[in-house]
Amino acid sequence: MLVVNFFDIGSLDCGEALSLFGSPLSAIDVAHEEARVTARRLRYGAASPYHVGQALYFYRQLSQTPRVIPRLLREGAIAFNLFLIDPQLQDAKTAALRELSGKLPNLAVYPLRAAVNDQPGFSFAKLYLTRSGDPLGSSLFAGKNNVDANRFDRVPCLNLVELVRSIEEECAVCQGACNILRINAEGVEFALLKAMEGAGYLRHFRLFMGSGHDLRKVDKALYAQYLQFLDEHGISFVGFKASDRKQAVQAVRLVEQRITALLAGASAPASQ
């Protein structure tokens, strides 16, 4: 049985995790999103990064059955450990994933309401809140253009390397597991990856899903180093952004393909 460890860091609505099992959007959600996108297009025209029809495409693609990961779980081909890490995790979303774990064998869900960093030990950090009040977009960086530097919550902060070390043996992190790292950490992705490399864990990760647009805005040269770093370590990089639903579907398909390819390789007869 192949062990899959999916670390979902910085996704308060668990959208990417839910997408592995079905569509996180309902038909009503799709209708509302399409209406918002249409309004944006009418207001901003081609300058809007949102496109009419993408929510419907997303919903149709991810509502198709049978889905790969649920099927592999039912067949006993994989065990799936899902680590949900965000200081603002939405209870309804984590509850939906916990409900799935009661229906699908060998699916374990671990919600951790905390931020992560590359500093040793446990600490508290300031999470700066958005001016609009929307939890999506809150940041550990007071200088981010959409947050209010005078409004923040103190949130627990975990060291990513120490977290991986604590589950290393039980989850077979360095013993052939398919480890996937998904991070939206407002520009500290590169620091986290370098910390993972320093601890010797990065080479055991087969796929990295990251945003990186915040790092690109702050320092284009550092962003180029970030991409080069991923390439040098042979890590498949999947970018994502909230406005691109087609890209989100592609990310899900890549996760499915990576898992099925590993299973196919494990079952192939040894060459003579």
N, C-alpha and C positions, 0 to 999 in steps of 0.2 A: 504494500500500500504506500502510495506516494503522499508525503506530508507537504501541505501547502501552508505557508505562513504569510498572511497578507497584513501588512502594517499600514493602516490608513490614518495618517497624521494631518490634522488641520482641516477636517471635513465635518463641520458641526451638523450638517444634515445627512451625513453618511450616504450621499448620493452615489458615489462610485462603488461603495460596498453593496448597496442595494441593487445596483445595476447588474451585478454578477449573477443575481438570482431571478430578476424580473424587472419590469419597468418601475422606477420609483415615482413615476408620474401616473396619476389616474386620468381617465378621459376628461374629467372636469378640469384637472390641472392643465391638461394640454390646451383646452379651449381658452382658459384664462391666459396662459402664456402666449398663445398665438395672438390674442387680442392685444396684449401689451407690446408684443413685437411689432405688430401692424401699426400701432400708435407711434412707436419709436421711429419706424421707417418713414411714416408720414411727416414726423417732426424733423428728423435729422437727415433723411434721404440716404445717399450712399455712405455718409459718414458714420452711420450706425453699424456696429459690428454684429448686430443681430439680424437674422434672416427668417423671413416668413416660411413656414413649412417644416423647419427643423425639429420643432417639438413634436409634431405629428410623426415625422420620420423616426425620431428617437423612440417614441412610444410604440410604434408598430414593430420596429426591429427588436426591441427588448421584451415585447409581449409574446413573441413567437415561442411556441413550445414544441418539443422539449428543449430546455436550456442545457448547455453543456455541463456546467458545474453541478447543478442539482442532480442531473442524470448520473454523473460519475460518483457522487456521494451515495446515491441509492444503490449503485452497483458495487459499492465497497472498494472502488479503485483508488479513492483519495480520502485523506482526512484533512479538514480545512480549519485552520485557526485564524480567526479574524480579530485583530487588535484595533479598536476604535479609540483614537487618542485626540482629544480636543477639550479645552477648558469650558466650552459652551455646547457640549453635546446635547442634541435635542432628544428628550426622553421618548417622544413618540416614535422616532426613527430607530433608536436602539431597542425599543420594545418590539418593533416589527422584526428586527433581526433576531432577537431572542426567541420570538415566536417561531421563526424559521428553524432555529436550532432544535426546537422541540419536535419538528416534523421531519427534518433531514438527519440521517445518521452521520456521525463523525463530523458534525459542524459545531464548533465551539466559538462563542462570541464573548469577547472581553472588553467591555467599555471602561475607559480610563479618562476621567474628567480632569485633564491636566494639559499643560503645554510641555514642549520638549526643547532642550538646548544641548550644547556641547560642553557645558560646565559640569565639573564633578559634583556628585551628591544631590540631595534634595534641597530645593529652594522655593522662594516665592518670587513672582514677577508681576509687574504692572501690565495689565491688558487694557490698552486704550480703546475706548468705545467710539463708535462712529457718530458723527454729528446728526445723522438721520435717525439714530436709535435702532437701526437694523443690525442684528448681531453679526450678519455676514459682512466681513470686511474689517472687523476689529483686529487690532495689531499689537504686537509687543513693542512696536516702534512709534514713539510719539511724533516723529516727523512725517509719518504717512499722511498724504494730503486729505484723506477723507475722515480722519479721526480728530477728536477733541483732546488736546494734551492735558486738559484740566479734568477730564472725566475718565476714570479707570477703575477696574476691579483688580484686587490682588488675587492671583491664581497660583496653584501649586505648579511647580516646574520639575520635570524629570529629565535625567540625563539619558539620551537615547542609547548610548553604548551600554550603560549599566542595565537598562531595561532589557536589551537583547541578551546580555550576559546572563541575566536572571532566568531566562526561559530557554537558554541555549541547548541544554541537554534534553529537557523534557520535550522540546519541539523540534529536535534534530536539526537545528539551524545550520550546523557545520557538518552534518552527516547525510547529505544528499537531499535535503528538503528543497522544495521550490519556494524560495523567499522573494517576496515582491514588496517593494517599498513605494508608497504613494505619499507625497508630501506637498502640502501647500502651507508654507511656513513664513510667508511675507518676506522672503529674501534671505533667510538663513539656511536654505537648502544646501548650499555649497559647504558651509561650515559643518553641517551635520554629516555630510558625505565624507568629508576629510577626516572627521573624528572616527567614523566607522572604518575608514581605511586604516587609520593609525592603530585601531584595535584588532585589525585582521579580519573583520567581519564583511567588509564590502565585497570581497571576491566570492562570497557565498550567495550574493543576491543576483538574480538573473534578469530582473526587470525593475526599472525605476520610472515611476510616473510622477512628474513634477510640473510646476507652473513656470517659475523662473522669471515671469514678466516684471515682478517687483525688483529683482536683482538687476535686470536689464535697464530699468528706469534709473536706478541709482548709479550703476557703474557698468557701462557697456563692455569695457575691457575685461572686467572681472567675469562678466557673463560669458564672454568668449572663452575664458579660461575654464569656466564651469563646464561648458559643452565639450571642450577638449579633454578635460578630466574624465568625463563619462566615456568618451570615445576610446581613450587610452586604456581604460579598465574593461573595455568590451561589454559595457552595460547598455542594454537596449533602453532608449529614452523615449518616453511618450509624453509629449506636452499636452496641456489641456487648459481650457478657459471656459468660464460659465456661459459665454455667448455662443460657443460652438458645440452644438449638440451632436453633429456628425462626428466630430473629433472624439467625443465621449463614447460613441458607439464603437469607433475604431479601437479605442483603448480597451474596451471590454473584450472585443474580438481577439486582440493581441494576447491578453491574459489567458483566454480560453485556448488559443493556439499554442502558447508556451507550455501549458499544462499537458495538453494532449500529445505534444511532440515529445515531452519527457516520458510520458507513459509508453508511447510507441517505441522509444529508444530502449526503455527498460525491458520491454517484452520481445524485442528483436533477438533472434538467435545470434550467438557469438560467431564471428567469422573464423573460418578454419585457417 
